Amino acid sequence: MASAAFANSEISFSEATAIEQIDQLHDSDDAAFDIESQSEIDSKKSKILIAGDSWAFFTCVYNSMGKMIRDKKAPLVEDNRCWRTSRTGLTAAEWPASRSHKRTLRYLKNTPRIKYLYLSLGGNDLMRNWNQDFTPEQELQLFETTTKTLKNIMDSYLAVRPDLTIILAGYDFPNFTIKFTLPLYRKIHKRMHEPAPERMNNLLVQFTEHAAKLVNGKNIFFIHSIGLSQYYHGVPEKGFAAKLTATPAEISPMNDPGCAGGNVCIQTSKKSMVNWLFILRDAFHLNTRMYRKVMHHAYDNLIVHLLRREELQNKIQNQETLKMAN
């Protein structure tokens, strides 16, 4: 229901107000908001739940996952309670005490058809704690602390649902500038001591490489989108054409999930970012067309392979059941 307000890449005043209303509904303890839709209940397909920070939130309200599932005709159903399990601004460190985390645990316990969890966390930990004067040792400590927290969060989900498959999701390059109109991003950029694009992008690439080490090939996988926007849109304001960088297939493939694309010396184009009130460009969040491409990328490089694995496992299990019955 919430996603209908976000059909375009630009966010009007009324749509921005809708985001505030979603935040208010998110905080509600009304159990009616925790009920699956009838179409979800009726479906026999495996479900995927989105949880986490603002990248999870925008993926949810844009219905990017649902659109991808329809585009790909994937044998999946999106859990539409994702607006209850995602919240803008949360760090991984804050996540275990959040309503979103507690709801995620409850939904996993009570909805065995949720076979996949798409989890986005960690970006806010970097933006809130890092600045460009960090030494390599300080950056390494921040990476290790954040990834350890992510591991603990994922372990808590696997403890209640050992059969769950977790897709830990990364990010794309941001577009920070000292000339930002949005006060929030001016404040964040200043707090980070106004790093140059290359400094900020390299930080994200290094963190992504550390996060990719959490993959175990069994029930924890990783996918990111670094360089995806540059591939599709280029960076016109810098005279950088599209499709000059690594292709989507080469960005975070299943056999090398930490592999980044794009040009680290250039930020993501403003063309790829959310346009607030038709005049203010976001620094970190993509527009609806790009989040849809992010979901297509996640499907092509990872999710389709996980679904094939599930299909094979179900086939083997059915064969064993028939064998025992005979």
C-alpha positions in Angstrom: 0.0 0.0 0.0 2.7 2.5 0.9 4.6 1.9 -2.3 1.9 3.4 -4.5 3.0 6.9 -3.5 6.5 6.4 -5.0 5.8 5.7 -8.6 8.2 8.4 -9.8 11.9 9.1 -9.2 10.9 12.5 -7.7 9.3 12.9 -4.3 6.7 15.6 -4.0 5.6 17.3 -0.8 2.7 14.9 -0.4 4.9 11.9 -0.9 7.5 13.2 1.6 4.6 13.6 4.0 3.7 9.9 3.3 7.2 8.9 4.4 6.6 10.7 7.7 3.3 8.9 8.1 5.0 5.5 7.4 7.5 6.3 10.2 4.5 7.0 12.5 2.9 3.7 11.5 6.2 1.9 12.0 6.3 3.0 15.6 2.8 1.8 16.3 2.3 -1.4 18.3 -1.0 -2.1 16.7 -1.0 -5.9 16.0 -3.2 -5.3 12.9 -0.1 -4.0 11.1 1.7 -7.3 11.6 -0.8 -9.4 9.7 0.1 -10.8 6.3 -2.0 -9.9 3.3 -4.5 -12.4 2.0 -2.6 -12.8 -1.3 0.6 -13.6 0.7 -1.3 -16.2 2.8 -2.8 -17.8 -0.3 0.5 -18.1 -2.2 2.5 -21.3 -1.9 5.7 -19.7 -2.9 8.7 -19.0 -0.6 8.7 -15.5 0.9 11.4 -12.9 1.1 11.5 -10.2 3.8 13.3 -6.9 3.6 14.8 -5.5 6.8 17.3 -2.9 7.8 18.2 0.7 7.3 17.2 3.4 4.8 18.3 1.3 1.8 15.9 -1.4 3.0 13.2 1.2 3.6 13.4 2.8 0.1 13.5 -0.7 -1.5 10.4 -1.4 0.5 8.3 1.7 -0.2 9.3 1.8 -3.9 8.2 -1.8 -4.0 11.5 -2.5 -5.9 11.6 -6.1 -4.8 8.0 -6.8 -5.8 8.6 -5.1 -9.2 11.7 -7.3 -9.8 9.8 -10.4 -8.8 7.1 -9.6 -11.4 9.7 -8.6 -14.0 11.6 -11.8 -13.6 8.6 -14.0 -12.9 10.5 -15.3 -9.9 9.0 -18.0 -7.8 9.0 -15.7 -4.8 6.5 -13.6 -2.8 7.6 -10.4 -1.1 6.6 -10.0 2.5 4.8 -6.6 2.5 5.4 -6.0 6.2 8.8 -4.7 5.3 7.9 -1.1 6.3 7.6 -2.6 9.8 11.1 -4.1 9.6 13.0 -1.2 8.1 13.9 2.2 9.5 15.9 5.1 8.1 19.0 6.2 10.1 19.6 3.1 12.1 23.1 1.8 12.6 23.9 -1.9 13.0 24.9 -1.1 16.5 21.4 0.3 17.3 19.6 -2.4 15.4 19.3 -5.1 18.1 17.4 -2.8 20.4 15.1 -1.6 17.6 11.4 -2.4 17.0 12.4 -3.4 13.5 14.8 -6.1 14.8 12.2 -7.5 17.2 9.5 -7.6 14.6 11.9 -9.3 12.2 12.6 -12.0 14.8 8.8 -12.4 15.4 7.9 -12.6 11.7 10.7 -15.2 11.2 9.4 -17.3 14.1 5.7 -17.1 13.1 6.0 -17.2 9.3 8.0 -20.4 8.3 7.4 -19.5 4.6 9.9 -16.7 4.9 12.9 -18.5 3.4 15.0 -15.4 2.5 15.9 -12.3 4.5 17.3 -9.3 2.5 19.2 -7.3 5.2 20.7 -3.9 4.7 22.8 -2.5 7.5 26.2 -1.0 8.2 26.2 2.2 6.1 25.1 4.4 8.9 27.8 3.0 11.2 30.4 4.4 8.7 28.8 7.8 8.2 28.2 8.3 11.9 31.6 7.2 13.2 34.1 7.8 10.4 35.9 11.0 9.2 38.6 11.5 6.6 41.3 11.9 9.2 41.0 8.3 10.3 44.2 6.3 10.1 44.1 2.9 8.3 44.2 1.3 11.8 41.2 3.2 12.9 39.3 2.3 9.7 40.1 -1.4 10.2 38.8 -1.3 13.7 35.6 0.4 12.5 35.2 -2.3 9.8 35.8 -5.1 12.2 33.5 -3.7 14.9 30.7 -3.2 12.4 31.0 -6.6 10.6 31.1 -8.3 14.0 27.9 -6.6 14.9 26.4 -7.7 11.6 27.4 -11.3 12.2 25.8 -11.3 15.7 22.6 -9.9 14.2 22.5 -12.6 11.5 23.3 -15.3 14.0 20.3 -14.2 16.1 18.0 -14.8 13.1 19.6 -18.1 12.2 19.2 -19.2 15.9 15.4 -19.0 15.5 15.3 -20.1 11.8 18.2 -22.4 11.0 16.7 -23.0 7.5 16.8 -19.2 6.7 19.0 -17.8 3.9 20.2 -14.3 4.6 21.2 -11.9 1.8 23.3 -9.2 3.4 23.2 -6.2 1.1 25.7 -3.4 0.5 25.4 0.0 -1.2 26.5 2.1 -4.2 28.7 5.2 -4.2 27.1 8.3 -2.6 27.0 11.8 -3.9 28.2 14.1 -1.1 29.2 17.7 -1.8 29.9 20.8 0.3 27.2 22.6 -1.7 24.4 20.4 -0.5 21.1 22.1 0.0 19.7 19.5 2.3 20.8 20.4 5.9 21.1 16.8 7.0 23.7 16.0 4.3 25.6 19.2 4.9 25.8 18.2 8.5 26.9 14.6 7.8 29.5 15.8 5.2 30.9 18.4 7.6 31.1 15.8 10.4 33.2 13.6 8.1 35.5 16.6 7.6 34.3 17.0 4.0 36.1 14.1 2.3 36.8 14.1 -1.4 34.8 11.6 -3.5 37.8 9.3 -4.0 38.4 9.1 -0.2 34.8 8.4 0.5 34.4 5.9 -2.3 37.5 4.0 -1.3 36.2 3.7 2.2 33.0 2.1 1.0 34.9 -0.3 -1.3 37.1 -1.4 1.7 34.2 -1.8 4.0 32.4 -3.8 1.3 35.3 -6.2 1.0 35.2 -6.8 4.7 31.5 -7.4 4.8 31.8 -9.9 1.9 34.0 -12.0 4.3 30.9 -12.8 6.3 29.7 -15.1 3.4 29.7 -18.8 4.4 28.2 -20.3 1.3 25.5 -22.0 3.3 23.0 -19.5 4.8 24.8 -16.1 4.6 25.4 -14.5 1.2 26.3 -10.9 0.2 25.5 -8.6 -2.7 26.3 -5.0 -3.3 25.8 -2.4 -6.0 29.0 -0.3 -6.0 29.4 1.2 -9.5 25.9 0.1 -10.7 24.5 3.6 -11.1 27.7 4.7 -12.9 27.3 1.9 -15.4 23.7 2.7 -16.2 23.7 6.5 -16.0 27.4 7.5 -16.2 28.1 10.8 -14.5 26.9 13.4 -17.0 27.8 16.4 -14.8 31.5 15.1 -15.0 31.3 14.2 -18.7 31.6 10.5 -17.8 29.5 8.4 -20.2 27.4 5.4 -19.2 28.6 1.8 -19.7 32.3 2.6 -19.5 32.8 0.7 -16.2 32.3 -2.9 -15.0 29.1 -4.5 -16.1 26.4 -5.6 -13.6 27.5 -9.2 -14.0 31.0 -8.2 -13.0 29.8 -6.3 -9.9 29.5 -8.5 -6.8 29.2 -11.9 -8.6 28.3 -14.8 -6.4 31.8 -16.2 -6.6 33.5 -12.9 -5.7 30.8 -10.8 -3.8 33.3 -8.1 -2.7 34.2 -7.1 -6.2 33.3 -3.5 -6.9 32.6 -1.7 -10.2 32.6 2.0 -11.1 35.2 4.7 -11.0 36.2 5.4 -7.4 37.3 9.0 -8.4 33.8 10.0 -9.3 30.6 10.1 -7.2 27.3 8.6 -8.3 25.5 11.0 -10.6 22.7 13.3 -9.3 20.6 11.7 -12.1 20.6 8.4 -10.1 19.6 9.9 -6.8 16.2 10.7 -5.2 15.0 14.2 -6.1 13.2 15.5 -3.0 10.4 18.0 -3.7 11.7 18.2 -7.3 14.5 20.5 -6.3 16.8 18.8 -3.7 18.9 15.8 -4.6 19.7 13.1 -2.0 23.3 12.2 -1.2 23.0 8.5 -0.5 19.6 7.2 -1.7 18.8 6.2 -5.3 15.7 6.9 -7.2 13.0 4.4 -7.9 14.4 3.4 -11.3 17.8 2.7 -9.8 16.5 0.7 -6.8 14.6 -1.5 -9.3 17.9 -2.0 -11.1 19.5 -2.8 -7.8 17.0 -5.6 -7.2 17.4 -6.9 -10.8 21.2 -7.0 -10.1 20.6 -8.9 -6.8 18.4 -11.4 -8.7 20.7 -12.0 -11.6 23.9 -12.3 -9.6 22.6 -14.1 -6.5 18.9 -14.7 -5.8 18.3 -16.8 -9.0 21.1 -19.1 -7.9 19.7 -19.4 -4.4 16.2 -20.2 -5.8 17.7 -22.9 -8.1 19.5 -24.4 -5.0 16.2 -24.4 -3.1 14.4 -26.1 -6.1 17.1 -28.8 -6.2 16.9 -29.3 -2.4 13.2 -29.7 -2.6 13.4 -32.1 -5.4 15.9 -34.3 -3.5 13.7 -34.1 -0.4 10.6 -35.2 -2.4 12.5 -38.1 -3.9 13.7 -39.2 -0.5 10.1 -38.9 0.9 8.8 -41.1 -2.0 11.5 -43.6 -1.5 10.7 -43.9 2.2 7.0 -44.2 1.4 7.7 -47.1 -0.9 
